[in-house]
Amino acid sequence: MARLARLSLPSQVHYVRVYGAADISLMPMFEDLDAMLSLFSKVVSLHHVDMTGYAILPSQIDLLITPRNSAEDVSKFTQAFCRLYSRYFNDAYRRSGALWHGRFRSCVVQGKDRCLNALLYMEWLPETKGYQEAVLYPWSSYSHHAGLRNDYFMAPGKEYWGLGNTPFERQKAYKVLFPEGYPKREGEDLEKHLIRGWPWADREFLLENHVEPSRIWPERGRGRPRKSEISN
């Protein structure tokens, strides 16, 4: 069966993931974080995307980006970043060969709650994957959102922007919100859509954007999840 072409839409949030090659840590030294953040700054400007979240893990990098003008900029941004970081990494560690495993994965994310939960899910990954407590992990956008570091290339999403009227208010509100985690089933839904490349969105949005039926996940019951389904 032919693989579906990657779906991207301009002016919409996209969750993107790239996997590192087996047995390679993408960030063996703290200096590599500085290199990555510098590349983020360069490539978001080059390919006209807004970055609203990231989590850099030893085996993968997860990003929340929004192409401002062209849907093609999702692929252009991701490919440019991967190419430039590969060059930096191979030069720094005197190695050759592939740094990444397979094609990058991505899915459109639409809706206020979904976008916020996608950000929370991403920034909780260091802890859910067993690396370090999420609020102490320096290689994610949590540090920026909590006011611990200023990542000047970041463009706060509408959901984060709505947490307060000033940077201090938003940072304070986010530090209160973050420990509550995200609904577990929302994280599961996001992973399912990301793996398949299907948009994580309202059915009305999908129909308005003429998304093929083969990309639409079957609807299920809505409503507030039980407390047992909340990640913390």
C-alpha positions in Angstrom: 0.0 0.0 0.0 1.4 3.4 -1.0 2.5 5.7 1.9 0.4 8.8 2.3 2.1 12.0 1.5 2.9 14.1 4.6 0.1 16.5 5.5 1.1 20.1 6.3 -1.1 23.2 6.5 0.1 26.8 6.6 -0.6 28.8 9.8 -1.3 25.6 11.8 0.6 24.1 14.6 2.6 21.0 13.7 4.0 18.4 16.1 7.3 17.2 14.6 9.6 14.3 15.8 13.0 13.2 14.5 14.7 10.0 15.8 18.4 9.7 16.2 20.2 6.7 14.8 20.6 3.7 17.1 23.3 3.8 19.8 24.0 7.5 19.3 23.1 10.1 21.9 22.1 13.3 20.1 23.4 15.5 23.0 26.4 13.8 24.7 27.8 17.2 26.0 26.1 20.3 27.4 27.8 22.4 24.7 25.6 20.5 22.1 22.5 22.2 23.6 24.0 25.6 22.8 24.7 24.5 19.2 21.1 23.2 18.8 19.5 26.3 20.1 21.7 28.4 17.9 20.6 26.3 14.9 16.9 26.6 15.9 17.3 30.4 15.8 19.0 30.3 12.4 16.5 27.9 10.7 13.3 29.4 12.1 14.2 32.7 10.4 15.4 31.0 7.2 12.3 29.0 6.7 9.6 31.3 8.2 8.3 29.1 11.0 7.3 30.0 14.6 8.6 27.5 17.3 6.4 27.2 20.3 7.9 24.2 22.0 10.7 21.7 21.9 12.1 18.7 23.9 15.6 17.4 23.1 16.1 13.9 24.3 19.1 11.6 23.7 17.2 9.5 21.2 14.8 12.0 19.6 13.9 15.6 19.2 10.2 16.8 19.4 9.1 20.2 18.2 6.0 22.3 17.9 6.3 24.6 14.9 3.9 26.7 12.8 4.7 27.6 9.2 3.7 31.2 8.6 3.2 31.2 4.9 3.8 27.9 3.1 3.0 24.3 4.3 6.3 23.2 2.6 8.2 25.1 5.3 7.6 22.3 7.8 9.7 19.9 5.7 12.2 22.6 4.7 12.8 23.6 8.3 13.1 20.1 9.6 15.4 18.9 6.8 17.6 22.0 7.2 17.9 21.6 10.9 18.8 17.9 10.6 21.4 18.6 7.9 23.1 21.4 9.8 23.1 19.6 13.2 24.5 16.5 11.5 27.3 18.6 10.1 28.0 20.1 13.5 27.8 16.8 15.3 30.0 14.9 12.9 32.6 17.6 12.9 32.6 18.0 16.7 33.0 14.2 17.4 35.1 13.4 14.3 32.6 10.8 13.0 30.8 10.2 9.8 27.6 8.6 8.7 23.9 9.1 9.4 22.8 10.8 12.6 19.1 10.3 12.1 16.9 7.3 11.8 14.2 7.2 9.1 11.9 10.0 8.0 10.7 12.6 10.4 7.1 12.3 11.7 4.6 15.1 11.9 1.0 15.9 12.4 -1.2 19.0 12.4 -2.5 20.0 15.8 -5.6 22.1 16.0 -7.7 23.4 18.9 -6.7 25.3 22.1 -6.8 22.3 24.4 -4.9 20.1 22.0 -2.2 22.6 21.4 -1.7 23.2 25.1 -1.7 19.5 25.8 0.7 18.9 23.0 3.1 21.4 24.6 2.7 19.8 28.1 3.1 16.3 26.7 6.3 17.3 25.0 7.8 19.1 28.0 6.9 16.1 30.2 8.7 13.6 28.0 12.1 13.8 29.9 10.3 12.6 33.0 7.9 10.1 31.4 10.8 8.5 29.5 12.9 8.3 32.7 15.7 10.8 32.0 15.1 13.5 34.6 12.4 15.4 36.5 10.7 17.5 33.9 11.0 20.8 35.8 14.8 20.3 36.2 15.5 19.2 32.6 17.4 22.0 30.8 16.9 20.6 27.3 13.3 21.5 26.8 11.2 24.7 26.3 9.9 24.4 29.9 12.9 26.4 31.0 11.8 29.2 28.6 8.1 29.0 29.5 8.9 29.0 33.3 11.2 32.1 33.0 14.3 30.1 33.8 16.0 30.9 30.4 15.2 33.2 27.6 15.2 31.3 24.3 15.0 34.4 22.0 13.9 32.3 18.9 10.7 31.1 20.6 7.3 32.4 19.6 4.8 31.8 22.4 1.6 30.1 21.3 -1.8 31.6 21.8 -2.5 29.2 24.6 0.6 30.2 26.5 0.0 33.9 25.7 -3.4 33.7 27.2 -2.0 32.7 30.7 -1.3 36.3 31.6 -0.9 39.9 30.5 2.9 40.2 31.2 5.8 37.7 30.8 6.0 37.4 34.6 2.3 36.6 34.9 2.6 34.0 32.1 5.7 32.4 33.6 4.1 32.2 37.1 0.8 30.7 35.7 2.7 28.1 33.7 4.7 27.0 36.7 1.4 26.4 38.5 -0.2 24.7 35.5 2.7 22.5 34.6 2.7 20.1 37.6 -0.9 19.2 36.9 0.3 17.4 33.7 -1.9 16.5 30.8 -4.8 14.1 30.3 -3.3 10.6 29.7 -5.6 9.8 26.9 -4.7 13.1 25.1 -1.1 12.0 25.1 -2.1 8.6 23.7 -4.2 10.3 21.0 -1.3 12.6 20.1 1.1 9.6 19.7 -1.4 7.7 17.5 -1.9 10.7 15.2 1.8 11.4 15.1 2.8 7.9 14.1 0.2 7.8 11.3 0.7 11.5 10.2 -3.0 12.2 10.7 -4.1 15.6 11.9 -5.1 15.8 15.5 -8.1 18.2 15.1 -11.8 18.7 15.2 -13.8 17.0 12.5 -15.2 20.3 11.3 -11.7 21.6 10.8 -10.7 18.5 8.8 -13.7 18.9 6.5 -13.1 22.6 6.0 -9.6 21.8 4.9 -10.6 19.0 2.7 -8.6 16.4 4.6 -8.9 12.9 3.0 -11.2 10.5 5.0 -8.3 8.1 5.2 -6.6 10.5 7.5 -9.5 11.1 9.9 -9.4 9.1 13.2 -12.8 7.6 14.2 -14.6 9.8 16.7 -15.1 8.6 20.3 -16.9 9.9 23.2 -16.0 13.3 24.5 -16.0 14.7 28.0 -13.7 15.4 30.8 -11.5 12.4 31.6 -11.5 10.7 35.0 -8.8 11.8 37.5 -7.2 8.4 37.1 -6.4 9.4 33.5 -4.5 12.5 34.3 -0.7 12.3 34.1 1.3 13.9 36.8 
